[in-house]
Amino acid sequence: MFLRGEIGLDQAGGTSARSTDRATSAAGTPAAPVTAIDRLRARFPDFELVPDLGSDIGSRVWLRGVATCAGLLTFVALLSPGIEPVYGAVTPVVSDASLDEVRSLSISPLGLGATTGMRLGATARVAPLTDTPERPIIELAATLAQGTAFERVLTRSGVGSDDAERAAALVANAVSLGEIAPGTRLNLTLGRRAAKTEPRPLEKLAFRARFDLALELKRAATGLALNEIPIAIDRTPLRIRGTVGSSLYRSARAAGAPAKAVEAYIRSLATRVPIGRVGSDDEFDIIIEQARAETGEVQLGKLLFAGLDQGKREIQLVRWEQNGRTEWFDAKGVGERRGLMNRPVPGRVTSGFGYRRHPVLGYQRLHKGLDLAAPHGTPIRAADDGVVAMAGWNGGYGKFVKLSHGGGMATGYGHMSRIAVSAGERVRAGEVIGYVGSTGLSTGPHLHYELWKNGGAVNPSSVSFSTVLQLGGEELRRFKAQLNRLMAVPAAGTTASRATAASKVTASVQDPAARPRG
């Protein structure tokens, strides 16, 4: 930067000695000009081409500098091409006639479900329709919801009330409407109708009524007719075997066993051997109910067999239904060891087992059970599963119930206010059999609870009993036959298993001819 001082232009903050030395000689006389600029400066010493606008403000030199600056700026503005806006994207102008065609080719119709291709816009020759023509037939699907009537599903899908009532009646002749599982898919075909104010006629209805039965309704000359289509089912159980490894649950799941079946397997196995004693080299054996339809669907059911081979010890448990209760028996027909319930009512013992002075009769007498204090009307629950051997009045016991639990075990409940079971009825452990009262020889509301072992009374509070079920006779023979059938089932994935399944399906295929019902 150069600033004007009293001795001319000089560098800011510097000294002017060097310029003075160049302008004068050693003798003090001016040096001869050597360039055109020097000659001009020598001729016009007071003329400055670029005056300093920061000094001598308002002078003639300053005004000339301002005029020069304004002229230069005006010259630059005249040379400018102008200021135009810069657009990121230019939208092309589309005429009204081409707008519909452009929209048909854009992505919007695709997003609304349209297919690709050119769709030309309407021209002046296109005339609007006064009425939209209907499709001759409509194919749709409906789902049977939980708690929804079969006929109601048809009417909500557009079927007339008469056709819906007729279809429901025909289906009810083949299978109970209540047996049709919620979520069943109904495939319907509705035909042409005479007027838009009328419902469409039902031309066809097809659905899977059961796992082994499909139904199809078609309109014939005389009206709707039902065709039953049986589906062949192979019910060979599914057998899965493998090594326990690091985890019994994970190994069984990896072998193909469903989660619920593995959980049931572990629970049943835990009744005979602690799960912690199952080694990694042990082999598990699981057999599950299986139904395989010829159409490819597969249904898995309950666990039928639980086996474990530990080398020196082999466990085989078979599921067996006995008196309406599911039990697990080993290969010899021996069931699970189970203990009895502690007390049938919550309450303190007011009189224990043994000889005592009877509170009503007034003399020494053997008290064959426990007296449990409880408020009047307290529910009395069965100590264990059993059959009601007696239910009614029993002398000094008042209203009395006796349960037979098998294995020589029996329990008695006296002084009830009301009996809730009848003789011959089967009850489960914890089921209410009556209510606390004070009937018979009693001084107040309480329960007299007795326990018998092989016909003799024992003290319920001093002896711990357990029961073991044992099959015998004809039932044991049927159990052995079931075990042999299960052991003959090949493991999944083997050649014998695939061949057996194929032969079962082939042998169970029924006559494919439909049976019409009008």
C-alpha positions as CSV (number, residue, x, y, z in Angstrom):
1,M,0.0,0.0,0.0
2,F,1.2,3.5,-0.8
3,L,0.2,6.6,1.1
4,R,0.8,10.2,0.1
5,G,3.0,12.2,2.4
6,E,4.6,15.6,2.2
7,I,7.4,14.2,0.1
8,G,5.2,12.0,-2.3
9,L,4.2,8.3,-2.4
10,D,5.8,6.1,0.2
11,Q,5.3,2.6,1.7
12,A,3.1,2.5,4.8
13,G,5.2,2.5,8.0
14,G,8.5,2.7,6.0
15,T,11.0,5.5,5.2
16,S,11.3,7.7,2.0
17,A,15.0,7.8,2.0
18,R,15.4,5.2,-0.8
19,S,13.0,7.0,-3.2
20,T,14.8,10.3,-2.5
21,D,18.1,8.8,-3.2
22,R,16.9,7.4,-6.5
23,A,15.4,10.8,-7.5
24,T,18.5,12.7,-6.8
25,S,22.1,12.1,-7.6
26,A,25.0,12.3,-5.1
27,A,25.4,16.0,-6.0
28,G,21.7,16.7,-5.2
29,T,20.7,17.4,-8.9
30,P,17.6,15.5,-10.4
31,A,18.3,12.3,-12.3
32,A,17.5,12.3,-16.0
33,P,14.2,10.4,-16.9
34,V,14.7,7.1,-18.4
35,T,11.1,5.9,-19.2
36,A,7.9,7.4,-20.6
37,I,6.3,7.3,-17.2
38,D,9.2,9.1,-15.7
39,R,9.1,11.7,-18.4
40,L,5.3,12.2,-17.8
41,R,5.9,12.6,-14.1
42,A,8.7,15.1,-14.8
43,R,6.5,17.1,-17.1
44,F,3.4,17.0,-14.9
45,P,4.6,16.6,-11.4
46,D,1.3,17.4,-9.8
47,F,-0.8,15.0,-12.0
48,E,-1.9,11.6,-10.4
49,L,-3.6,9.0,-12.6
50,V,-5.0,7.2,-9.5
51,P,-5.4,9.8,-6.8
52,D,-5.8,8.9,-3.2
53,L,-9.5,9.3,-2.3
54,G,-8.7,9.1,1.3
55,S,-6.8,12.5,1.3
56,D,-7.6,16.0,0.3
57,I,-11.3,15.2,0.3
58,G,-13.3,17.8,-1.7
59,S,-10.3,19.1,-3.7
60,R,-10.2,19.2,-7.5
61,V,-7.8,16.2,-7.5
62,W,-10.2,14.3,-5.3
63,L,-13.2,15.1,-7.4
64,R,-11.4,14.0,-10.6
65,G,-10.6,10.7,-8.9
66,V,-14.3,10.2,-7.9
67,A,-15.3,10.9,-11.5
68,T,-12.7,8.5,-12.8
69,C,-14.0,5.7,-10.5
70,A,-17.6,6.3,-11.4
71,G,-16.7,6.1,-15.1
72,L,-14.9,2.8,-14.7
73,L,-17.9,1.4,-12.8
74,T,-20.3,2.6,-15.5
75,F,-18.1,1.0,-18.2
76,V,-18.1,-2.4,-16.3
77,A,-21.9,-2.3,-15.9
78,L,-22.4,-1.7,-19.6
79,L,-20.3,-4.7,-20.4
80,S,-22.3,-7.0,-18.0
81,P,-24.7,-9.5,-19.8
82,G,-27.3,-9.1,-17.1
83,I,-28.4,-11.1,-13.9
84,E,-30.5,-14.2,-14.7
85,P,-31.8,-16.7,-12.0
86,V,-30.2,-20.2,-12.0
87,Y,-32.8,-23.0,-11.9
88,G,-32.1,-26.5,-10.5
89,A,-34.7,-28.2,-12.8
90,V,-36.8,-26.7,-15.5
91,T,-40.4,-28.0,-15.7
92,P,-41.5,-28.5,-19.3
93,V,-44.7,-26.9,-20.3
94,V,-47.3,-29.5,-21.2
95,S,-50.5,-28.7,-23.0
96,D,-53.9,-29.8,-21.7
97,A,-54.3,-32.3,-24.5
98,S,-51.1,-34.1,-23.6
99,L,-51.5,-33.9,-19.8
100,D,-53.5,-37.1,-19.4
101,E,-51.1,-39.0,-21.6
102,V,-48.1,-37.8,-19.5
103,R,-49.9,-38.8,-16.3
104,S,-50.6,-42.3,-17.7
105,L,-46.9,-42.8,-18.4
106,S,-45.7,-41.5,-15.0
107,I,-45.1,-43.6,-11.8
108,S,-48.4,-42.6,-10.2
109,P,-50.6,-45.2,-11.9
110,L,-48.1,-47.9,-11.0
111,G,-48.3,-46.9,-7.3
112,L,-52.1,-47.1,-7.5
113,G,-52.1,-50.7,-8.9
114,A,-52.1,-50.0,-12.7
115,T,-50.0,-52.0,-15.2
116,T,-47.4,-50.6,-17.5
117,G,-48.2,-49.3,-21.0
118,M,-49.5,-46.2,-22.7
119,R,-52.9,-45.0,-21.8
120,L,-54.1,-42.2,-24.0
121,G,-56.2,-39.4,-22.7
122,A,-59.8,-38.9,-23.7
123,T,-60.4,-36.9,-26.9
124,A,-63.5,-35.0,-28.0
125,R,-64.9,-38.2,-29.6
126,V,-65.1,-40.0,-26.2
127,A,-68.6,-39.8,-24.8
128,P,-69.2,-40.6,-21.1
129,L,-71.3,-43.7,-20.3
130,T,-74.6,-43.3,-18.6
131,D,-74.2,-46.7,-16.9
132,T,-71.2,-48.8,-16.1
133,P,-71.4,-52.4,-17.3
134,E,-70.9,-55.2,-14.7
135,R,-68.6,-58.2,-14.9
136,P,-70.4,-61.4,-15.8
137,I,-68.9,-63.3,-12.8
138,I,-67.0,-62.3,-9.7
139,E,-64.5,-64.5,-8.0
140,L,-63.7,-63.7,-4.4
141,A,-62.6,-65.2,-1.1
142,A,-64.0,-64.9,2.4
143,T,-62.7,-66.0,5.7
144,L,-64.9,-67.6,8.4
145,A,-64.3,-65.5,11.5
146,Q,-64.5,-66.7,15.2
147,G,-68.1,-66.6,16.3
148,T,-69.5,-65.7,12.9
149,A,-72.3,-67.9,11.5
150,F,-71.6,-69.7,8.2
151,E,-74.7,-68.2,6.5
152,R,-73.7,-64.7,7.7
153,V,-70.3,-64.9,6.0
154,L,-72.0,-65.7,2.7
155,T,-74.5,-62.9,2.9
156,R,-71.7,-60.4,3.8
157,S,-69.9,-61.5,0.6
158,G,-72.8,-60.6,-1.6
159,V,-74.7,-63.9,-1.7
160,G,-78.5,-63.6,-1.6
161,S,-80.3,-64.8,1.5
162,D,-82.0,-67.6,-0.3
163,D,-78.8,-69.0,-1.7
164,A,-77.0,-68.5,1.6
165,E,-79.6,-70.4,3.5
166,R,-79.7,-73.2,0.9
167,A,-75.9,-73.5,0.9
168,A,-75.7,-73.6,4.7
169,A,-78.3,-76.4,4.8
170,L,-76.4,-78.5,2.2
171,V,-73.1,-78.1,4.1
172,A,-74.8,-79.0,7.4
173,N,-75.8,-82.3,5.8
174,A,-72.2,-83.2,5.3
175,V,-70.5,-81.7,8.3
176,S,-71.7,-79.8,11.4
177,L,-71.3,-76.1,10.8
178,G,-69.8,-75.8,14.3
179,E,-66.9,-78.2,13.3
180,I,-65.7,-75.8,10.6
181,A,-62.6,-74.2,12.1
182,P,-62.4,-70.4,12.3
183,G,-60.1,-69.0,9.7
184,T,-61.3,-71.4,7.0
185,R,-61.0,-69.8,3.5
186,L,-64.2,-69.9,1.4
187,N,-63.7,-69.5,-2.4
188,L,-66.9,-68.1,-4.0
189,T,-68.0,-67.4,-7.6
190,L,-71.0,-65.1,-8.0
191,G,-72.8,-65.1,-11.4
192,R,-74.6,-62.5,-13.5
193,R,-77.7,-60.8,-12.1
194,A,-80.7,-59.4,-13.9
195,A,-80.6,-56.0,-12.2
196,K,-78.2,-54.1,-10.0
197,T,-80.8,-54.0,-7.3
198,E,-80.7,-57.8,-6.9
199,P,-78.0,-59.9,-5.3
200,R,-75.8,-62.0,-7.5
201,P,-76.6,-65.7,-7.6
202,L,-74.1,-68.2,-6.0
203,E,-72.5,-70.2,-8.8
204,K,-69.8,-72.0,-6.9
205,L,-68.5,-72.4,-3.3
206,A,-65.5,-74.5,-2.4
207,F,-63.7,-74.9,0.9
208,R,-61.9,-77.3,3.2
209,A,-64.5,-78.4,5.7
210,R,-62.2,-80.8,7.6
211,F,-58.6,-81.9,7.3
212,D,-59.9,-85.0,5.5
213,L,-62.8,-83.5,3.6
214,A,-63.3,-80.8,1.0
215,L,-66.8,-79.6,0.0
216,E,-67.8,-78.0,-3.3
217,L,-71.2,-76.5,-4.2
218,K,-72.1,-75.9,-7.8
219,R,-75.2,-74.5,-9.5
220,A,-77.0,-77.1,-11.6
221,A,-80.2,-77.0,-13.6
222,T,-82.2,-77.8,-10.5
223,G,-80.3,-75.5,-8.2
224,L,-77.2,-75.8,-5.9
225,A,-75.7,-79.3,-5.5
226,L,-73.1,-80.5,-3.0
227,N,-70.0,-82.6,-3.9
228,E,-68.1,-84.2,-1.1
229,I,-64.4,-84.7,-1.9
230,P,-62.7,-87.1,0.6
231,I,-59.0,-86.4,1.2
232,A,-56.8,-89.5,1.9
233,I,-54.9,-89.1,5.2
234,D,-51.8,-91.0,6.3
235,R,-51.8,-91.2,10.1
236,T,-48.4,-92.8,10.6
237,P,-46.8,-91.3,13.7
238,L,-43.7,-89.2,13.3
239,R,-40.6,-90.7,15.1
240,I,-37.6,-88.5,15.8
241,R,-34.3,-89.9,17.2
242,G,-31.0,-88.3,17.9
243,T,-28.2,-87.7,20.4
244,V,-28.7,-85.3,23.3
245,G,-25.4,-83.4,22.8
246,S,-25.0,-80.2,24.7
247,S,-28.7,-79.5,25.1
248,L,-31.6,-82.0,25.0
249,Y,-34.1,-79.3,24.0
250,R,-32.0,-77.8,21.2
251,S,-31.0,-81.2,19.8
252,A,-34.6,-82.4,19.7
253,R,-35.7,-79.1,18.0
254,A,-32.8,-79.3,15.5
255,A,-33.9,-82.9,14.7
256,G,-37.3,-81.6,13.7
257,A,-39.5,-82.1,16.8
258,P,-42.0,-79.2,17.4
259,A,-41.5,-77.1,20.5
260,K,-44.6,-78.2,22.3
261,A,-43.8,-81.9,21.8
262,V,-40.3,-81.4,23.1
263,E,-41.6,-79.6,26.2
264,A,-44.1,-82.5,26.8
265,Y,-41.2,-85.0,26.3
266,I,-39.0,-83.3,28.9
267,R,-41.9,-83.1,31.4
268,S,-42.8,-86.8,31.1
269,L,-39.1,-87.8,31.2
270,A,-38.6,-85.7,34.4
271,T,-41.0,-88.0,36.3
272,R,-38.6,-90.9,35.9
273,V,-35.1,-89.4,35.8
274,P,-33.7,-86.0,36.8
275,I,-32.9,-84.0,33.7
276,G,-29.5,-83.1,35.2
277,R,-28.5,-86.8,34.9
278,V,-29.2,-86.9,31.1
279,G,-25.8,-87.2,29.5
280,S,-24.6,-85.8,26.2
281,D,-24.1,-89.3,24.8
282,D,-27.6,-90.4,25.6
283,E,-30.1,-90.9,22.8
284,F,-33.6,-89.5,22.8
285,D,-36.6,-91.2,21.1
286,I,-39.7,-89.1,20.4
287,I,-42.9,-90.3,18.7
288,I,-45.6,-87.7,17.8
289,E,-49.1,-88.0,16.3
290,Q,-49.0,-87.0,12.7
291,A,-51.7,-86.7,10.0
292,R,-50.4,-86.2,6.4
293,A,-53.0,-85.4,3.7
294,E,-52.5,-86.4,0.1
295,T,-52.7,-82.7,-0.8
296,G,-49.5,-82.1,1.1
297,E,-50.7,-80.6,4.4
298,V,-49.3,-82.0,7.6
299,Q,-50.8,-81.8,11.1
300,L,-48.8,-82.7,14.2
301,G,-50.6,-83.7,17.4
302,K,-49.8,-85.0,20.9
303,L,-46.7,-86.7,22.2
304,L,-47.2,-90.5,22.1
305,F,-43.9,-92.0,23.2
306,A,-40.9,-90.7,25.2
307,G,-37.8,-92.7,25.2
308,L,-34.2,-92.3,26.5
309,D,-31.3,-94.7,26.0
310,Q,-28.6,-94.2,28.6
311,G,-26.6,-97.3,27.7
312,K,-27.1,-99.3,30.9
313,R,-30.6,-97.9,31.4
314,E,-33.4,-97.5,28.9
315,I,-36.5,-95.5,29.6
316,Q,-39.7,-96.1,27.6
317,L,-42.8,-94.1,28.5
318,V,-46.1,-94.5,26.6
319,R,-49.0,-92.1,26.7
320,W,-52.2,-93.9,27.9
321,E,-55.7,-92.6,28.4
322,Q,-57.3,-94.1,31.5
323,N,-60.7,-93.2,32.9
324,G,-60.6,-89.8,31.1
325,R,-57.1,-88.9,32.4
326,T,-53.8,-89.0,30.6
327,E,-51.1,-91.1,32.3
328,W,-47.6,-92.1,31.3
329,F,-46.7,-95.8,31.8
330,D,-43.4,-97.6,31.3
331,A,-43.0,-100.7,29.2
332,K,-44.2,-102.9,32.0
333,G,-47.4,-101.0,32.5
334,V,-46.3,-99.2,35.7
335,G,-47.4,-95.6,36.1
336,E,-46.0,-92.5,37.8
337,R,-45.7,-92.5,41.5
338,R,-47.8,-89.7,42.9
339,G,-48.4,-88.5,46.5
340,L,-51.7,-87.6,48.1
341,M,-53.0,-84.1,48.8
342,N,-52.2,-82.9,52.3
343,R,-55.6,-81.5,53.4
344,P,-58.9,-81.0,51.7
345,V,-59.7,-77.7,53.5
346,P,-57.5,-75.0,55.0
347,G,-57.8,-75.0,58.7
348,R,-56.3,-76.0,62.0
349,V,-56.6,-79.5,63.5
350,T,-59.1,-79.4,66.5
351,S,-59.0,-83.1,67.2
352,G,-56.3,-85.6,66.1
353,F,-56.3,-89.3,65.3
354,G,-56.6,-91.7,68.2
355,Y,-58.7,-92.4,71.3
356,R,-60.5,-89.5,72.9
357,R,-63.6,-88.6,74.9
358,H,-66.4,-88.1,72.3
359,P,-67.8,-84.6,72.7
360,V,-71.4,-85.7,72.1
361,L,-71.5,-89.3,73.4
362,G,-69.4,-88.6,76.4
363,Y,-67.2,-91.8,76.5
364,Q,-63.8,-92.9,75.2
365,R,-63.8,-93.8,71.5
366,L,-61.3,-94.2,68.7
367,H,-61.3,-91.1,66.5
368,K,-60.4,-92.5,63.1
369,G,-59.5,-89.3,61.4
370,L,-58.8,-85.6,61.8
371,D,-61.2,-82.8,62.6
372,L,-60.3,-79.7,60.6
373,A,-61.9,-76.4,61.7
374,A,-63.4,-74.3,58.9
375,P,-66.3,-71.9,58.5
376,H,-69.7,-73.1,57.4
377,G,-69.9,-73.4,53.6
378,T,-66.1,-73.7,53.0
379,P,-65.5,-75.8,49.8
380,I,-64.2,-79.3,50.4
381,R,-61.8,-80.6,47.7
382,A,-60.8,-84.1,46.7
383,A,-57.5,-85.2,48.1
384,D,-56.6,-87.1,44.9
385,D,-58.1,-88.4,41.7
386,G,-60.7,-91.0,42.3
387,V,-64.2,-92.4,42.0
388,V,-67.1,-91.5,44.4
389,A,-67.8,-94.8,46.2
390,M,-70.5,-93.2,48.4
391,A,-72.3,-89.9,48.6
392,G,-75.1,-89.5,51.2
393,W,-76.1,-89.8,54.8
394,N,-73.9,-92.1,56.9
395,G,-75.1,-92.2,60.5
396,G,-73.0,-90.0,62.9
397,Y,-70.9,-88.8,60.0
398,G,-73.9,-86.9,58.7
399,K,-73.6,-86.1,55.0
400,F,-70.6,-88.1,54.0
401,V,-68.6,-88.7,50.8
402,K,-66.1,-91.6,50.3
403,L,-63.6,-91.6,47.4
404,S,-61.7,-94.6,46.1
405,H,-58.3,-93.7,44.7
406,G,-57.1,-97.2,43.6
407,G,-54.2,-99.1,45.0
408,G,-56.1,-99.8,48.2
409,M,-56.3,-96.1,49.1
410,A,-59.6,-94.3,50.0
411,T,-60.6,-91.1,51.8
412,G,-63.7,-90.0,53.7
413,Y,-65.3,-86.6,54.3
414,G,-67.9,-86.2,57.0
415,H,-70.4,-83.6,58.5
416,M,-70.9,-81.8,55.2
417,S,-73.6,-79.2,54.8
418,R,-74.1,-80.0,51.2
419,I,-72.8,-82.7,48.8
420,A,-71.6,-81.7,45.3
421,V,-71.0,-85.1,43.8
422,S,-72.9,-88.4,43.3
423,A,-72.0,-92.0,43.6
424,G,-70.0,-93.4,40.6
425,E,-68.8,-90.0,39.5
426,R,-65.1,-89.6,38.7
427,V,-63.4,-86.6,40.3
428,R,-60.0,-85.0,40.0
429,A,-57.6,-83.9,42.7
430,G,-58.7,-80.5,44.0
431,E,-62.2,-80.7,42.6
432,V,-65.0,-79.5,45.0
433,I,-67.0,-82.5,46.3
434,G,-69.0,-80.7,49.0
435,Y,-69.1,-77.9,51.6
436,V,-68.3,-77.8,55.3
437,G,-71.2,-78.2,57.7
438,S,-72.2,-79.7,61.1
439,T,-74.5,-82.6,60.2
440,G,-74.6,-85.8,62.2
441,L,-73.0,-86.1,65.6
442,S,-71.2,-82.7,65.6
443,T,-70.9,-79.7,67.9
444,G,-70.0,-77.1,65.3
445,P,-68.9,-76.6,61.7
446,H,-65.9,-78.6,60.8
447,L,-64.7,-81.4,58.4
448,H,-64.0,-84.9,59.6
449,Y,-61.3,-86.3,57.3
450,E,-60.4,-90.0,57.2
451,L,-57.8,-92.0,55.3
452,W,-57.9,-95.7,54.6
453,K,-55.2,-98.1,53.4
454,N,-56.5,-101.5,52.4
455,G,-59.6,-101.0,54.4
456,G,-57.9,-99.9,57.7
457,A,-58.0,-96.4,59.0
458,V,-54.6,-94.6,59.3
459,N,-53.5,-91.3,60.6
460,P,-53.4,-88.8,57.7
461,S,-51.0,-86.4,59.5
462,S,-48.4,-89.0,60.5
463,V,-48.0,-91.2,57.4
464,S,-46.9,-90.1,53.9
465,F,-48.5,-92.2,51.2
466,S,-47.9,-92.4,47.5
467,T,-49.8,-94.3,44.8
468,V,-48.5,-96.1,41.8
469,L,-50.8,-97.1,39.0
470,Q,-50.4,-100.6,37.5
471,L,-52.1,-101.8,34.4
472,G,-53.4,-105.3,34.3
473,G,-55.5,-107.8,32.5
474,E,-57.0,-106.8,29.2
475,E,-55.9,-103.2,29.5
476,L,-52.3,-104.3,29.9
477,R,-52.6,-106.4,26.7
478,R,-53.9,-103.5,24.8
479,F,-51.1,-101.3,26.2
480,K,-48.5,-103.8,25.1
481,A,-50.0,-103.9,21.6
482,Q,-49.9,-100.1,21.4
483,L,-46.2,-100.1,22.5
484,N,-45.3,-102.7,19.8
485,R,-47.0,-100.6,17.2
486,L,-45.1,-97.5,18.2
487,M,-41.8,-99.4,18.3
488,A,-42.4,-100.5,14.7
489,V,-42.6,-96.9,13.4
490,P,-39.3,-96.1,11.5
491,A,-37.4,-92.9,12.4
492,A,-38.0,-89.8,10.2
493,G,-35.7,-89.4,7.2
494,T,-35.0,-93.1,6.7
495,T,-35.8,-95.0,3.5
496,A,-38.2,-97.3,5.3
497,S,-40.1,-94.2,6.7
498,R,-40.5,-92.7,3.3
499,A,-41.6,-96.0,1.7
500,T,-44.1,-96.6,4.5
501,A,-45.6,-93.2,4.2
502,A,-46.0,-93.5,0.4
503,S,-47.7,-96.9,0.7
504,K,-50.0,-95.6,3.4
505,V,-51.2,-92.8,1.3
506,T,-51.7,-95.0,-1.8
507,A,-53.7,-97.6,0.2
508,S,-55.9,-94.9,1.8
509,V,-56.9,-93.1,-1.4
510,Q,-60.7,-93.4,-1.7
511,D,-62.9,-93.3,-4.7
512,P,-62.3,-89.8,-6.2
513,A,-65.7,-89.7,-7.7
514,A,-67.8,-86.9,-6.1
515,R,-71.1,-87.7,-4.4
516,P,-73.6,-85.1,-5.5
517,R,-76.3,-84.0,-3.1
518,G,-79.1,-81.8,-4.2
